Amino acid sequence: MERRWWTLLVVCASMFMLLLDVNVIVIALPDIQRSLHAGFGQVQWMTDAYALTLAALLLTAGSLADRYGRRTVFVTGLAVFTGGSLLCGLAQSAPALILFRAVQGAGAAILSATSLALLAASFQGRQRGVAFGVWGAVAGVATGLGPVLGGVVTGGIGWRWIFLLNVPVGVAAIVISLCRVEGSRSARGGRVDRLGVTTLTAGLFSLVYALITATESGWGERSVLGLLGLAALCLAAFAVVERRVREPMFSLPLLRIPAFLGGSVAAVAMNASLYAAFLYLVFYLQNGLGGGPLVTGVRLLAGSAFTFVAAVFAGRLSSRVPVRWLIGPGLCLVGGGLLLMRGVTPGSDWTHLVPGLIVSGIGAGMVNPPLASTAVGVVPLQRSGMASGANQTFRQIGMAVGIAWYGTVFSASLHAALQHRLAGVPALSGQVDGIADAVHRGVQDRAVAAAAPELRGRLTEAIRAGFADSLNDVLLAAALVALVGGVLATVLIRERDFAAHRPSTPAEPEESAEPSQPSQPSGADVSGGR
């Protein structure tokens, strides 16, 4: 088999592992919360620590890949992600798991930043469209299988194995990468933009920390306002640094290309809408309706299966149809699906969500494959690492900020609903804060059991109503994000902005091949190609 097909195989396998892990942990979070006695804020951090580290390091990883060789950096990412997975599986407390999720996120950043660049360097013309189509289909399969496998693993052998199963897959991917994957690097060298990394990381961390803190403390707290101010200052400093540094980790002029800007907006909107709201759908299905992990995974499969089917067709169409007509309408379908899911009531069954899951699943499948190719399609090949890293950065910023923001919406709505429903019950109206906290920690059954027998039915009804109202508000906010993103993507993404449609620029340096292995792996010294 040719090296480029080995590249496609190992990239898809690695991204399958990465994406599957994201979806699997969402299903397992209620069990993790109970097992490690975690608070609602800690549960949010279990997802956001991963997304935040991923977002902060993606651009650096993309730049390093362009400089030192994409295969070398890719293998490093595999090693870090695999090690982080092992540590997560062995974690004994919520803070430890959050820390190790950050390590996992660092490895995921390197994998995400280099995977599309490896494909872009290995495939040209129509075959590149095929490769991105396969990549998108694999992403769809990971999305589709994630809920079910998460339920099977968590309900069968325990939540720790959702991390430990990554270890043998990661080791196999490292071996194949060293033996069979041919790498490349940009001819331009450079230093790591340390000041850029510092300001971006500090800005994103402060922003997400402020949003999560506001969920529990309120927006009027000085600490929240201070963190928001620090985030604005650091992100502004990042923009200034990138304009002045000789070799920036992110070239700000890329945002002047309408197609790149549109793709970045679409990346934020996709992850900040459906994928960020996914966490709250899981909590509603498990804690609100009382379903287990496996049952929840099977129920969510209704949408994930359509994501896979749509991704296959979108991957094939992306080489024939302008990507704006896949990305923009796809995001609008995501928004429409989220709106269809609204209207949940205390008496609703999970089937109420099915039409919306299907429509939003189709929309997500339409968006993902062409969005991946858009990132690297508007820049010359030697800048593909930076472009790929930037696109994935915007995705993870959307995920981290979306989860934190919806946490604030969910908490405020839940508290208001409980206050309204229990206002006429003097024995419970003064306990709203404690009841809301029990719901956040996934132990609302204990709150119900602690109430007087004659009040338990009323309290159970109030909690279900609070879950329903909170989910409706989250779905509305997520739908608006998707719809606005869809409109902007349709307007901004233009075919003439893609590198294939622009005149070549002789001043750009050529790609140089990264040292590769001999075609026969047996007996070869793999250290020579690192």
Salt bridges, closest charged atoms under 4 A:
GLU2 OE1 - ARG4 NE 2.79
ASP21 OD2 - ARG101 NH1 3.20
ASP31 OD1 - ARG34 NH2 2.85
ASP66 OD1 - ARG70 NH2 2.85
ASP433 OD1 - HIS415 NE2 2.50
ASP437 OD2 - ARG441 NE 2.90
GLU495 OE2 - HIS501 NE2 3.50
ASP497 OD1 - ARG494 NH2 2.75
GLU508 OE1 - ARG188 NH2 2.67
GLU511 OE1 - ARG70 NH1 2.79
GLU514 OE2 - ARG71 NE 3.82
